[in-house]
Amino acid sequence: MKEASATTYSAVANENSLKEKKQKSAFKVMVHKEIADHVRSWRFILLLALVVLTFTASLYISMGNIKNVFNNTADPDHAFLYLKLLSNTDGSMPPFHILLSFLAPLLGISMGFDAINAEHNSGTLTRLLAQPIYRDNILLAKFYSAMLIIGTLFLSLTLLMIGGGLLITGVRIEPQELMRILGFVFTTILYVAFYLSLSILLSIVFRQAATSALSALGIWLFFTVFYPILVNLIIRAFMPDPAYLTQAQIMNYNELILDILRIAPNQLYSDAATTLLMPSIRSLGPMSMEQLSGAIPSPLPLKESLMIVWPQLSGMIASSIACFALAYYLFMRREIRS
């Protein structure tokens, strides 16, 4: 009796192991298919060209002005050559990390706004789910393939920037600079991940791809342009006259305004990217004269900068997880055959 029970248990375990191997193989096939679809699509090629052209123009301007920046001893960050390549500008165009705060969301939206509804409208989703694969693997393959492409893109641009800097200037990159640049790349990937999860969520909520694309673009435009204007108008309407406020009260109001603005993902990204690329930034909020007195303008260690931007990073991670979890919940409960 015991031998028969052991044999049955062994057969069930082998069957489960075989199913897991099949699911992993199916997941890899779906990821490869999604990557091929993204790489061959014209919208991804156009956005890729736009990001590469922006990166090339920013790097060209930074290289042309790097000598003056490097010799500016009044700047505490002047010795960080490779960080200056990403944050330096001569005024003709914004720095690269500011431009990315506008371009990176478009990359995430373009790769996710028709992730589910396009498959549903074309009828391929029903045929796909008729195969012996898990439903959640479809959603995970959509997200994983897009993040793999985005991570490869920004990591490749970073390596090109470092290699170009080594060839042109001959200056060796410091380990702290390399870690800060990799932190900046990770922050950018998190920023794109939020809009990617949001666009995938909207592709599940709305049946038409045009509706989900316009909704995602509307949310991006609201947070980028209209949200800071709306916050300033509301604060001006309710804030007392600054002439009758003490310095502590003014600082509290400024801190409140910054906290409200940090609901927007682009504000979180700008704060985190600026702090990582400019080591001399010691605080992201208002500081009193007592706090500034006696402070020596010098770069902070990487650990201190990471402690400053950790709330911003955790906010972007939490927002991305929340959007993807809601998309997962809606997709698992959705009737596909209707």
C-alpha positions as CSV (number, residue, x, y, z in Angstrom):
1,M,0.0,0.0,0.0
2,K,2.8,2.3,0.9
3,E,4.7,1.5,-2.3
4,A,1.5,2.3,-4.4
5,S,1.1,5.6,-2.6
6,A,4.8,6.5,-3.2
7,T,4.4,5.6,-6.8
8,T,1.3,7.8,-7.2
9,Y,3.0,10.7,-5.5
10,S,6.1,10.3,-7.7
11,A,3.9,10.3,-10.8
12,V,2.0,13.5,-9.7
13,A,5.3,15.2,-9.0
14,N,6.7,14.3,-12.4
15,E,3.6,15.5,-14.1
16,N,3.7,18.8,-12.2
17,S,7.4,19.2,-13.1
18,L,6.6,18.6,-16.7
19,K,3.8,21.2,-16.7
20,E,6.1,23.8,-15.1
21,K,8.8,23.1,-17.8
22,K,6.2,23.5,-20.5
23,Q,4.9,26.8,-19.0
24,K,8.5,28.2,-18.8
25,S,9.1,27.2,-22.4
26,A,5.8,28.8,-23.5
27,F,6.7,32.0,-21.5
28,K,10.0,32.2,-23.3
29,V,8.3,31.8,-26.7
30,M,5.9,34.6,-25.9
31,V,8.6,36.9,-24.7
32,H,10.6,36.3,-27.9
33,K,7.5,37.0,-29.9
34,E,6.7,40.2,-28.1
35,I,10.3,41.5,-28.4
36,A,10.3,40.8,-32.2
37,D,7.0,42.6,-32.5
38,H,8.3,45.7,-30.6
39,V,11.6,45.8,-32.5
40,R,9.8,45.6,-35.9
41,S,7.1,48.1,-35.2
42,W,7.4,51.6,-36.7
43,R,6.3,53.5,-33.6
44,F,9.1,51.9,-31.6
45,I,11.7,52.7,-34.3
46,L,10.5,56.3,-34.5
47,L,10.7,56.8,-30.7
48,L,14.0,55.0,-30.6
49,A,15.4,57.4,-33.2
50,L,14.0,60.3,-31.2
51,V,15.7,59.2,-28.0
52,V,19.0,58.5,-29.7
53,L,19.0,61.8,-31.5
54,T,18.2,63.6,-28.3
55,F,21.0,61.7,-26.5
56,T,23.4,62.5,-29.3
57,A,22.6,66.2,-29.4
58,S,22.9,66.5,-25.6
59,L,26.2,64.6,-25.6
60,Y,27.5,66.9,-28.4
61,I,26.6,70.0,-26.5
62,S,28.0,68.7,-23.3
63,M,31.3,67.7,-25.0
64,G,31.6,71.2,-26.5
65,N,31.2,72.9,-23.2
66,I,32.9,70.3,-20.9
67,K,36.3,72.2,-20.8
68,N,34.7,75.3,-19.3
69,V,32.6,73.2,-16.8
70,F,35.6,71.1,-15.8
71,N,37.7,74.3,-15.1
72,N,34.9,76.0,-13.1
73,T,36.3,75.4,-9.6
74,A,33.3,77.3,-8.1
75,D,31.1,74.3,-9.0
76,P,31.6,71.6,-6.3
77,D,30.7,68.9,-9.0
78,H,33.1,70.1,-11.6
79,A,35.5,67.1,-11.2
80,F,32.7,64.6,-12.1
81,L,33.3,64.6,-15.8
82,Y,30.9,61.8,-16.9
83,L,28.1,63.1,-14.7
84,K,28.5,66.5,-16.4
85,L,28.1,64.9,-19.7
86,L,24.5,63.9,-18.7
87,S,23.7,67.1,-16.8
88,N,25.7,69.9,-18.5
89,T,24.2,72.2,-21.1
90,D,25.1,75.6,-22.7
91,G,21.5,76.8,-22.5
92,S,20.6,76.0,-26.1
93,M,18.6,72.9,-25.0
94,P,17.7,71.3,-21.6
95,P,19.9,68.7,-20.1
96,F,19.5,65.1,-21.1
97,H,17.7,64.0,-17.9
98,I,15.2,66.8,-18.2
99,L,14.5,65.8,-21.8
100,L,14.0,62.2,-20.7
101,S,11.3,63.3,-18.3
102,F,9.3,64.2,-21.4
103,L,10.4,61.4,-23.8
104,A,10.6,58.4,-21.5
105,P,6.9,58.2,-20.7
106,L,6.1,58.2,-24.4
107,L,8.3,55.2,-24.9
108,G,6.4,53.3,-22.1
109,I,3.0,54.4,-23.4
110,S,3.8,53.4,-27.0
111,M,4.8,49.9,-25.9
112,G,1.8,49.1,-23.8
113,F,-1.3,51.0,-24.9
114,D,-2.5,48.2,-27.2
115,A,-0.9,45.3,-25.3
116,I,-4.3,43.5,-24.6
117,N,-7.0,45.2,-26.6
118,A,-5.2,44.8,-29.9
119,E,-4.9,41.0,-29.3
120,H,-8.6,40.9,-28.2
121,N,-9.9,42.8,-31.3
122,S,-7.9,40.8,-33.7
123,G,-9.0,37.5,-32.2
124,T,-5.5,36.2,-31.4
125,L,-6.1,36.4,-27.6
126,T,-8.9,33.8,-27.7
127,R,-6.7,31.4,-29.8
128,L,-3.8,32.1,-27.5
129,L,-5.7,31.2,-24.4
130,A,-7.0,28.0,-26.1
131,Q,-3.5,26.7,-25.7
132,P,-2.3,25.0,-22.5
133,I,-0.7,28.2,-21.0
134,Y,-1.5,30.2,-18.0
135,R,-3.4,33.4,-18.5
136,D,-1.0,35.5,-16.2
137,N,2.0,34.4,-18.4
138,I,0.5,36.5,-21.2
139,L,0.5,39.7,-19.1
140,L,3.9,39.0,-17.6
141,A,5.3,38.4,-21.1
142,K,4.0,41.7,-22.3
143,F,5.5,43.6,-19.4
144,Y,8.8,41.6,-19.2
145,S,9.6,41.9,-22.9
146,A,9.0,45.7,-22.9
147,M,11.1,46.2,-19.8
148,L,13.9,44.1,-21.3
149,I,14.0,46.3,-24.4
150,I,13.9,49.5,-22.4
151,G,16.6,48.4,-20.0
152,T,18.8,47.3,-23.0
153,L,18.2,50.6,-24.7
154,F,19.2,52.9,-21.8
155,L,22.1,50.7,-20.7
156,S,23.5,50.7,-24.3
157,L,23.2,54.5,-24.5
158,T,25.0,54.8,-21.1
159,L,27.8,52.5,-22.3
160,L,28.1,54.5,-25.5
161,M,28.4,57.7,-23.5
162,I,31.1,56.3,-21.3
163,G,33.0,54.8,-24.2
164,G,32.8,58.1,-26.1
165,G,34.0,60.0,-23.1
166,L,37.0,57.7,-22.7
167,L,38.0,58.0,-26.4
168,I,37.6,61.8,-26.6
169,T,38.8,62.9,-23.2
170,G,41.0,60.0,-22.1
171,V,39.8,60.5,-18.5
172,R,39.2,57.4,-16.4
173,I,35.8,57.1,-15.0
174,E,35.6,56.8,-11.2
175,P,33.7,54.0,-9.5
176,Q,31.4,56.5,-7.8
177,E,30.5,58.1,-11.1
178,L,29.8,54.7,-12.6
179,M,27.5,53.8,-9.7
180,R,25.7,57.1,-10.0
181,I,25.2,56.7,-13.7
182,L,23.9,53.2,-13.3
183,G,21.5,54.5,-10.5
184,F,20.3,57.1,-13.0
185,V,19.6,54.4,-15.6
186,F,17.7,52.4,-13.0
187,T,15.7,55.4,-12.1
188,T,14.8,56.0,-15.7
189,I,13.7,52.4,-16.2
190,L,11.5,52.7,-13.1
191,Y,10.0,55.9,-14.5
192,V,9.2,54.2,-17.8
193,A,7.9,51.1,-16.0
194,F,5.2,53.2,-14.3
195,Y,3.8,54.5,-17.6
196,L,4.2,51.0,-19.2
197,S,2.1,49.4,-16.4
198,L,-0.4,52.3,-16.6
199,S,-0.8,51.9,-20.4
200,I,-1.2,48.1,-20.0
201,L,-3.9,48.7,-17.4
202,L,-5.7,51.1,-19.8
203,S,-5.4,48.5,-22.6
204,I,-7.4,46.1,-20.4
205,V,-10.0,48.7,-19.3
206,F,-10.7,50.1,-22.8
207,R,-11.6,47.9,-25.7
208,Q,-10.3,50.3,-28.4
209,A,-6.5,50.9,-28.7
210,A,-7.1,54.6,-29.7
211,T,-9.1,55.2,-26.5
212,S,-6.4,53.7,-24.3
213,A,-3.6,55.6,-26.1
214,L,-5.5,58.9,-25.7
215,S,-6.2,58.2,-22.0
216,A,-2.5,57.4,-21.3
217,L,-1.4,60.5,-23.1
218,G,-3.9,62.6,-21.3
219,I,-2.7,61.3,-17.9
220,W,0.9,62.0,-18.9
221,L,0.0,65.5,-20.2
222,F,-1.9,66.3,-17.0
223,F,0.9,65.3,-14.7
224,T,3.6,67.0,-16.8
225,V,1.9,70.3,-17.7
226,F,-1.4,71.0,-16.0
227,Y,-0.8,69.5,-12.5
228,P,1.9,72.0,-11.4
229,I,-0.3,74.9,-12.7
230,L,-3.3,73.6,-10.9
231,V,-1.4,73.1,-7.6
232,N,0.0,76.7,-7.8
233,L,-3.4,78.2,-8.5
234,I,-5.0,76.3,-5.5
235,I,-2.1,77.2,-3.2
236,R,-2.3,80.9,-4.2
237,A,-6.0,80.9,-3.5
238,F,-5.7,79.5,0.0
239,M,-2.3,80.6,1.1
240,P,-2.1,83.7,3.4
241,D,-0.1,86.7,2.4
242,P,3.6,85.9,2.8
243,A,4.3,89.3,4.3
244,Y,2.4,88.2,7.4
245,L,4.1,84.8,7.8
246,T,7.2,83.9,9.7
247,Q,10.1,82.2,8.0
248,A,9.2,78.9,9.6
249,Q,5.6,79.2,8.3
250,I,6.8,80.0,4.8
251,M,9.1,76.9,4.9
252,N,6.2,74.8,6.0
253,Y,4.1,76.0,3.1
254,N,6.9,75.4,0.6
255,E,7.4,71.9,2.0
256,L,3.6,71.3,1.6
257,I,3.7,72.5,-2.0
258,L,6.6,70.2,-2.8
259,D,4.9,67.2,-1.2
260,I,1.8,67.8,-3.3
261,L,3.9,68.2,-6.4
262,R,5.6,64.9,-5.7
263,I,2.4,63.0,-6.4
264,A,3.3,63.5,-10.1
265,P,5.7,60.8,-11.4
266,N,7.7,63.3,-13.4
267,Q,8.5,65.3,-10.2
268,L,9.7,62.2,-8.5
269,Y,11.9,61.3,-11.5
270,S,13.3,64.8,-11.8
271,D,14.2,64.9,-8.0
272,A,15.9,61.5,-8.1
273,A,17.8,62.0,-11.4
274,T,19.0,65.5,-10.4
275,T,20.3,64.2,-7.0
276,L,22.1,61.3,-8.5
277,L,23.7,63.3,-11.3
278,M,24.6,66.3,-9.0
279,P,26.4,65.0,-5.9
280,S,26.5,68.4,-4.2
281,I,22.7,68.4,-3.7
282,R,22.1,67.9,0.0
283,S,18.3,68.3,0.3
284,L,15.3,68.3,-2.0
285,G,13.3,70.6,0.2
286,P,13.6,74.2,1.5
287,M,16.4,74.8,4.0
288,S,16.7,77.7,6.5
289,M,19.7,80.0,6.9
290,E,20.6,78.2,10.2
291,Q,20.8,74.9,8.3
292,L,22.9,76.4,5.6
293,S,25.3,78.3,7.9
294,G,28.6,76.5,8.2
295,A,27.8,74.0,5.4
296,I,30.8,73.4,3.1
297,P,29.7,73.0,-0.6
298,S,31.1,69.6,-1.4
299,P,29.9,66.4,-3.1
300,L,28.0,63.9,-1.0
301,P,28.9,60.2,-0.9
302,L,26.8,57.9,-3.0
303,K,25.2,56.4,0.1
304,E,23.9,59.8,1.3
305,S,22.5,60.6,-2.1
306,L,20.7,57.3,-2.2
307,M,19.2,58.0,1.2
308,I,17.9,61.4,-0.1
309,V,16.3,59.9,-3.2
310,W,15.0,56.7,-1.6
311,P,11.4,58.1,-1.0
312,Q,11.3,59.1,-4.7
313,L,12.5,55.6,-5.8
314,S,10.1,53.8,-3.5
315,G,7.2,56.0,-4.7
316,M,7.9,55.1,-8.4
317,I,8.2,51.4,-7.5
318,A,5.0,51.4,-5.5
319,S,3.1,53.2,-8.3
320,S,4.3,50.7,-10.9
321,I,3.4,47.8,-8.7
322,A,0.0,49.2,-8.0
323,C,-0.9,49.8,-11.7
324,F,0.4,46.3,-12.7
325,A,-1.4,44.6,-9.8
326,L,-4.7,46.3,-10.8
327,A,-4.1,45.3,-14.4
328,Y,-3.4,41.7,-13.3
329,Y,-6.6,41.6,-11.3
330,L,-8.8,42.9,-14.1
331,F,-7.2,40.7,-16.7
332,M,-7.6,37.5,-14.6
333,R,-11.3,38.3,-14.1
334,R,-12.0,39.4,-17.6
335,E,-14.2,37.4,-20.0
336,I,-12.1,36.8,-23.1
337,R,-14.7,35.2,-25.3
338,S,-17.2,38.1,-25.2
